[in-house]
Amino acid sequence: MAISVVQWTTGNVGRESVKAIAANPGLELVGCYAWSPGKVGIDAGELAGIGPLGVVATDDVDALLGLKPDCVVYNPQWPSVDELARILGAGVNVVSTAAFINGHRLGAARDRLVDACERGGSSLMGTGVSPGFAEVVALTVAGICSRIDRVTVKEQADTSFYDSPATERPVGFGQPIDTPGLDDMAREGTAVFGEAVAMVADALGVELDEIVCEAEFAQTTADVEMASWTIPAGCVAGVSASWQGRVGDRTVVELSVRWKKGSTLEPDWVIEKDGWQIEVTGLPTVTTSLDFLPPPDFEAETIEDFMAIGHIITAVPALNAVPAVVAAAPGIVTYPDLGMPMPRGWVPVP
Ligand SMILES: NC(=O)c1ccc[n+]([C@@H]2O[C@H](COP(=O)([O-])OP(=O)(O)OC[C@H]3O[C@@H](n4cnc5c(N)ncnc54)[C@H](OP(=O)(O)O)[C@@H]3O)[C@@H](O)[C@H]2O)c1
């Protein structure tokens, strides 16, 4: 029997999630939450750009929880602990792409989520492509090593066509290069990678002494125009953050991101190919990369259409985790708890 899911918001990732749920016989879309008032009353399929699915978006949370879905697929721009606690406390499992891996950094708010899981007998899991799936690849690759000195995942991307000032300004983009506290902004804005460092260490069975973040910035020497905003010359158009899990003074896990916009950066960061470089240093040292390409039949007329690939690879790891999260014991669960999620239901059946 298909697992019933409610889709929470239909933004970039959420729209691809709706399309993927509709295509997967193992999942049944039974409800859709709309954050934007203008989306209330519109069919989720139409919001996703496909035909109607017979599921109308609503902002009535009680009505959605009253459907008793097996799982909420949670893709809002920002996670809300109140909202998550309400869903979990009502006995509904959650898979999230919204800035959550294990809640390591949330302090007392994490305890609220754990309490809600216990009250509702539900589970919460956070993933995405990065952090999330890229770490699963790294851990899989590490599975042939008899000694592991360090696990490194480096994400790099030219994000000129990713137009999300609401999520990019908080990590430092667009700020004058001499803004005090830029490091703190990048640390705060990428903190979910610190959670992923803890997850990888857990999977390796390593107790870390500390998790640190080192940030770097590049300014643009000319205005960078994007679809909805402009980064003026002299402001940040490149952000790097390296999250490191250390034992003593030795880095055992490093998860880093390097994002740039435009071609007028100073210093001039060269990004030859968007994607992830993965290296497990040890016996043996193993390297691999995670690259993605659209298939030949992919219909894309605009750059925005191509951007959908990035949203698909964010949405699908969460969907693949749904069966294991629904079956899991109550609480916050991560990949090391769940075993390897299987990519079921994606082979098209004529
Ligand atoms: N781990 C990963 O690999 C990865 C990669 C990319 C993105 N992400 C995360 O996935 C989530 C979704 O990303 P996205 O690009 O799809 O986001 P988005 O399109 O910017 O926003 C998603 C939806 O959030 C709702 N929303 C808008 N403003 C909000 C606010 N101030 N507070 C709460 N909700 C608001 C809207 O819902 P309605 O549609 O209902 O109006 C919007 O469509 C984000 O948390 C993002 O950081 C994770």
The ligand as a MOL file (V3000), in Angstrom:
LIG
                    3D

  0  0  0     0  0            999 V3000
M  V30 BEGIN CTAB
M  V30 COUNTS 48 52 0 0 0
M  V30 BEGIN ATOM
M  V30 1 N 20.0520 20.0550 2.1100 0
M  V30 2 C 19.9920 20.4380 0.8520 0
M  V30 3 O 20.5890 19.8220 -0.0020 0
M  V30 4 C 19.2010 21.6430 0.4310 0
M  V30 5 C 19.3860 22.1830 -0.8480 0
M  V30 6 C 18.5750 23.2540 -1.2460 0
M  V30 7 C 17.6210 23.7630 -0.3860 0
M  V30 8 N 17.5130 23.2250 0.8750 0 CHG=1
M  V30 9 C 16.5000 23.7460 1.8020 0
M  V30 10 O 15.2140 23.2880 1.3870 0
M  V30 11 C 14.2250 24.2470 1.7960 0
M  V30 12 C 13.3940 24.6350 0.5850 0
M  V30 13 O 14.2050 25.3500 -0.3440 0
M  V30 14 P 13.5150 26.1610 -1.5280 0
M  V30 15 O 14.5910 26.6600 -2.4120 0
M  V30 16 O 12.4230 25.3150 -2.0800 0 CHG=-1
M  V30 17 O 12.8760 27.3460 -0.7210 0
M  V30 18 P 11.9400 28.5110 -1.2770 0
M  V30 19 O 11.4110 28.1580 -2.6160 0
M  V30 20 O 12.6420 29.8090 -1.1200 0
M  V30 21 O 10.7500 28.5250 -0.2010 0
M  V30 22 C 9.9620 27.3750 0.0330 0
M  V30 23 C 8.6030 27.7810 0.5180 0
M  V30 24 O 8.6710 28.2900 1.8400 0
M  V30 25 C 7.5550 29.1380 2.0680 0
M  V30 26 N 8.0740 30.3940 2.6080 0
M  V30 27 C 8.4300 31.5290 1.9850 0
M  V30 28 N 8.8590 32.4390 2.8530 0
M  V30 29 C 8.8120 31.8450 4.0720 0
M  V30 30 C 9.1510 32.2530 5.3690 0
M  V30 31 N 9.6190 33.4790 5.6030 0
M  V30 32 N 8.9880 31.3580 6.3860 0
M  V30 33 C 8.5190 30.1110 6.1660 0
M  V30 34 N 8.1720 29.6620 4.9290 0
M  V30 35 C 8.3090 30.5200 3.9050 0
M  V30 36 C 6.8340 29.2940 0.7350 0
M  V30 37 O 5.7940 28.3440 0.7900 0
M  V30 38 P 4.5330 28.2850 -0.1980 0
M  V30 39 O 5.0310 27.6290 -1.4130 0
M  V30 40 O 3.5270 27.4580 0.5240 0
M  V30 41 O 4.0980 29.7020 -0.3470 0
M  V30 42 C 7.9430 28.9170 -0.2450 0
M  V30 43 O 7.4650 28.5030 -1.4790 0
M  V30 44 C 14.9980 25.4310 2.3920 0
M  V30 45 O 14.9990 25.3160 3.7870 0
M  V30 46 C 16.3970 25.2480 1.8440 0
M  V30 47 O 17.3920 25.7970 2.6890 0
M  V30 48 C 18.2530 22.1720 1.2800 0
M  V30 END ATOM
M  V30 BEGIN BOND
M  V30 1 1 1 2
M  V30 2 2 2 3
M  V30 3 1 2 4
M  V30 4 1 4 5
M  V30 5 2 4 48
M  V30 6 2 5 6
M  V30 7 1 6 7
M  V30 8 2 7 8
M  V30 9 1 8 9
M  V30 10 1 8 48
M  V30 11 1 9 10
M  V30 12 1 9 46
M  V30 13 1 10 11
M  V30 14 1 11 12
M  V30 15 1 11 44
M  V30 16 1 12 13
M  V30 17 1 13 14
M  V30 18 2 14 15
M  V30 19 1 14 16
M  V30 20 1 14 17
M  V30 21 1 17 18
M  V30 22 2 18 19
M  V30 23 1 18 20
M  V30 24 1 18 21
M  V30 25 1 21 22
M  V30 26 1 22 23
M  V30 27 1 23 24
M  V30 28 1 23 42
M  V30 29 1 24 25
M  V30 30 1 25 26
M  V30 31 1 25 36
M  V30 32 1 26 27
M  V30 33 1 26 35
M  V30 34 2 27 28
M  V30 35 1 28 29
M  V30 36 1 29 30
M  V30 37 2 29 35
M  V30 38 1 30 31
M  V30 39 2 30 32
M  V30 40 1 32 33
M  V30 41 2 33 34
M  V30 42 1 34 35
M  V30 43 1 36 37
M  V30 44 1 36 42
M  V30 45 1 37 38
M  V30 46 2 38 39
M  V30 47 1 38 40
M  V30 48 1 38 41
M  V30 49 1 42 43
M  V30 50 1 44 45
M  V30 51 1 44 46
M  V30 52 1 46 47
M  V30 END BOND
M  V30 END CTAB
M  END
